[in-house]
Every structure is written in structure tokens, then in C-alpha cells.
Amino acid sequence: MASSLEGTSLGAISEYSDLLFIAAVIIVVVMFMIPLPTFILDLLLTLNISFSLTILISAIYLTNPLELSVFPSLLLIATLFRLGLNVSTTRLILGQADAGQVIETFGNFVVGGNYIVGFVIFVILVAIQYIVITKGAERVAEVSARFTLDAMPGKQMSIDADLSSGLITEAEARQKREEIRQEADFYGAMDGASKFVKGDAIAGIIITLINIVGGLVIGVIQQGMSFTDALTTYTLLTVGDGLVSQIPALLISTATGIVVTRAASEGNLGQDFTNQIFSQPRTLLIVSVVIFLLGGLTPLPFIPFFFLALSAGAIGYTLYQAEQEEMIEEEEEVQEEEAEEYREEESMTDLLQVDPMEVEVGYNLIPLVVPEQGGDLLDRVSMIRRQCALELGIVVPPIRIRDNMQLEPNHYRVNLRGVEIADHEILVDKYMAMDSGMATEEIQGQETTEPAFDLPALWISEDEKEKAEMAGYTVVDPPSVIATHLTELVKNHAHELLRRQDVQELIDNVKEDNPAVVDELIPDLLTIGQVQKVLQNLLKERVSIRDLSSILEVLADQAHNTQDVAVLTEYVRQDALSRQISKKYKDDNDNINVITLNPQLEEQLSDAIEHTDQGSYLALNPDFAQQIYNSLSQQIQTINNQGYEPIVITSPILRYHFKELTEQVAPDLVVLSYNELESYINVQTVGMVNV
């Protein structure tokens, strides 16, 4: 605010505001000690009323309590100022029986010169302020402070989560944390500052009683006035003083109540009041009828009730007409937009766009997607993309989810670049139970297959869920089934999702911190397309490319010697990713159980590698290849029965080609080379492929 005042007529005030504020506080303190002339006291009393009115109007225009974060300090200053005025007026009333025109006017004009009426009004004002407004504001301040402090850890965790997920920047996180701190400080200060208002009301009563008793004593004993004259004179002045003091105090109390009960919104109090109270015209029409009946069917005066009923009815009818017109206009706009969209020439290029990956859901699965119906599949897809970024090192493109009425109601379909790669049935009112090998008893259910890993499973009702879990089954809900399936599909097809533009963006990201390796490699040694092929080869075997800088370092070293993508892939696996590969497949004892190739077979396969300008490939007789498949299948069956993951280990020169050879018959088979394993790994042979 201060910065906005610079260069204006208020610039000087803004510049010296701290000195002016200090001077004002000193003047308030001096008021307790130095007698003030009546004309200055009139000016200060007027200032007190104006200051209180300013605070009240400022509170009404607030959209957020933190916009008036100085309010607790203002309460202290206003209370101190008012008490200083009370001391000054008491000094003049008891010393001179004269406290200026403002107090005299309040004592004569406002209460009609009747000190009894004035005293009653004063007591009513004090009761309203102390019992109603101040008490309520104090309680609201206590509760707000308590709940604000209790909510702080949750808000901090929410900010940290948003920062970690990339929804906000570091600067935005700092700003939000500062707002939380200010909010806690504000409501904590308001909890204490509300006591100022309560104490001020009590002090007003005590000061008034002291003035009346003291005035009677001074008037009768010192000035020789009769008891009636002394009572009339000093009571009128005291009541006038009390009213002059309590009216600003009432304004401040009201402002306090508004501030502590104000929730953050886009509009001020008046706007929110109008929007919310008058949002239902039928309410005003019903009120109009009720008021009219009260005036017409009871002995109550008819004219005021009729006037209010007429006013409420007119306002309600006007608002109802406006609401109907607005609804008609909105409906016409929607129809016009729909007609415009229909008339618009369909863009041919839009029809050519193909989503990298999309999920189509049948009618019954729509509630799993729509947040308004409790669906969280969209959030799960976001988590899948984040998980794949961490595990594989690629940015998975957005996955579109849409309904398809042509599908079976309980089915969903996953498409990769417009072509179906998976389809499965989901029962939204059931749970999927799978035997993880620890089931102690059989349960009844509808037989199905877990789609991600093709495991036998059962659909069970919610009533059977707890029983199945107690029996050792793994039980998951339908959204988790879809999410797990989708995660595996993304990992299995990550190499197909990685396009040249994605590679370019990944390389640009590396270049920010490691420009030298990128400048050396691209485009002098390798093209973006060749780097893409290497990365796709790695992703195809679920090897993470997150450490892209190390991968590019190896490519820059080896691209001088060969342009063969298969050979470059092997160099990357051996030199840049061996630690990652070893850790992924070793057990807790640093052992890897593998299937080896018969040395003679391995030599035959190595001799069968053909090299061309386009790369290298394995040239085998189909019958010979079939014999390899048969032997390999037997070994895989054996090692599966032993509880091990099937892993074949070969020489570095053969690894890539053997993986290509077995891709069709055993796509999930892991093929490693000896050079990819760290020196501390113990290789345990549990089978051998023979022909």
C-alpha cells in the first residue's frame, strides 16, 4: 500500500508514517497526564467517532481478514485513545462541571436532557456491546485461533505435496507458507486483542459510576450545590460522556465481530450479503405472504405490515423475473453455441490427430472417472505418469480417458496410437481377489483374470472382502485394477511412446546442466533419430533412461568407433547402466540365478551374426531356432518352478541378438551379458540351454 502512495499527494505521509504514528501514541499517553482545553477535547472526541467509523467501514469492505492484519494493534491504540479521553473528560467534569460542547450536546439533545433516559440508554449500549457483540467476537476469536493453529500442519503438508508434484513453484510455496504464518499470527493476536474490547466495556461502566458518585460529592460538598442540581448536572455530563465513549466503542466492537467472523471471499460483506440473501427470490415472496397475513389476521397494525409485505413482494418478484430472464438467455446462448458448432466446417486436420494413448470406458465404468461421482481414475493416471517418469526417465504423454457407448458396459479398452492393445471387463460393485500363494482357504466368486499380469482371480462382493483378506488373498478395488493394468501397459510400450520430439526435449533438459556432452554428440556424431533408437532399445527391456547424461557420455565416447545402434546400446548398458541393471536383478545376498547357453551353442550363435551397412542380425535356420525355443522353454519352466525369475546370461556380443531371437516366444525373458554385472555379483547357474 505504501508503494502505491509514492508520487501522490500522500507520498510525504507515507514516507513519515512511522514518525506520525509514534507521535500519535505519545499524544495519547500525554492525555492521561495533562489537562486538555474543552475545544481540543471536542476535536479529539469527534476524531474518536470518525476513527471508529473508518475502522467499521474498512471491516465491511474486507474480502480477506488478512487485508487488515494491523487490526489487533488498532484495537489496542483505539482502546488506549478512548481511555485517555475518558480520563480527560472525567478531569473536566469533576473539576469544572464542563466537558465541552460535544458531551453537553449528547447529554441534552441526544437524551432530551433527561439523565434517567440517558442512563438507561447508556446501560443498554453497554449491555449490547459487552454481553452480545464483545462476548461473541471473543468466542469466535478463540475458536478461530485454535482451529487455525490446528490446521497449520495439514496446510504445510499440502503445500509441500503441491511443490513436490510441480503444481506450484518454490516462490509460490514460500508465499503460501508466509500467508499461513500471517493467518496464524493474526488470529492468535485477535484472540488476545478481543480482551481489549471486553475490558473497555467494563472500564466504561466503572468510569461512569465513579463520575456520578464523584460529581455528587464535589457538587454538594465543595461547590455547595443542592443534591438535585448536583445529580442533574453531573449525571447529564457523565451520561453524555458515557454515550460519546460507548458509541465509538460499539462501532469498534462491531468491526471486531465482522473481522473475526469474515471468511475469505471474492467480494466484500455487502456484496456477499446481497448475493447470498437475495439469491432465492422465492424466500422473499414467502416472507411477503407471511407478513401480510400477520398484519391482516392479527390485531397488529396493518399499515406497516402491509408496506413491508408489499416491499418484500416487489423485490422478490423483480428478482424472480430477472432470474427467469437470465435462465432463458443462458439457454439461448447454449443453443446458439451448439448451432454454431454444428454449422462450423469440420477441421480435417483434427480428424488426423491420434492420441499417443487413450482409455475408452463403457457406460457402467463412467463413475470411476467422474470426480463428481467419486471417481479418482484421472488422479491415478496423473500418478502413473509421475511414477513412470521416476522409474523409466521419460515424460509419458497425456493419457486421454473417454466414454465409448459401443463398448460393453463393463469393459474398458486401451489404445496405443489408435490401435487396441488391451481390453478387459471390470465389475464396479465388486472387488478383485487374487491368491498370492498365501491363501489358507478357498472363497467363492466369479472367475476372472487379473489383466496386468494375467493371473487367475475372483470377483467378490464387498461383504466377502474382509473374509478374503483374512484368508490371505490380495484384494483390490476396480480403479486399482485399471490403474495397475495401465501402468504395466505404459511400461511395456514405453519405447513406442518415445518419439523424436520427446528425445529432443529430454536432451534440451540435459543440455542446461551438461552442454559439453550434447554439443559433442549431436549432430556431429549421432542424429536425434539414432539416439532415439538407443533409448528405445533400453526402454524395450525396461531399463531406465533417467540418467540420460551418463548415457550420452558413453554414446559420445563410442560413436567414433561405430554407428550400429545395437552395438551402441550394449556399450551403454555395460558402461553407464551396469550398476542399475545389477541392482535390479540381484537378490538380497547379491546373487543372480541365471540360465546359461551351452558353450558350443553360444559359439554357433556368435558365428551366425551377419553384419551389414544397416546393422547386424542373427541368421539362423528355422529348425535350429525351433530347437533353441524348445530347450529354452523347458529351462524357463524349471526355473519358474524353483521360484526364480527367468534370466539368461550370454556373452556381450550375443546378448542383443539372443534377446531379439526370443522376443516372440518369451517377451518377458530377461537377457543379460557378463559385462553388465558389477564385480560383486555372484552368478549362480540354475539351468542351461542345449541343442
Beta strands, then each sheet from edge to edge (+ up, - down):
strand 1: 357-361
strand 2: 399-403
strand 3: 411-416
strand 4: 419-425
strand 5: 431-435
strand 6: 446-450
strand 7: 455-460
strand 8: 473-476
strand 9: 591-597
strand 10: 609-612
strand 11: 615-618
strand 12: 647-650
strand 13: 670-673
strand 14: 682-689
sheet 1: 2+ 1+ 3- 4+
sheet 2: 6+ 7- 5+ 8-
sheet 3: 13+ 12+ 9+ 14+
sheet 4: 10+ 11-
end
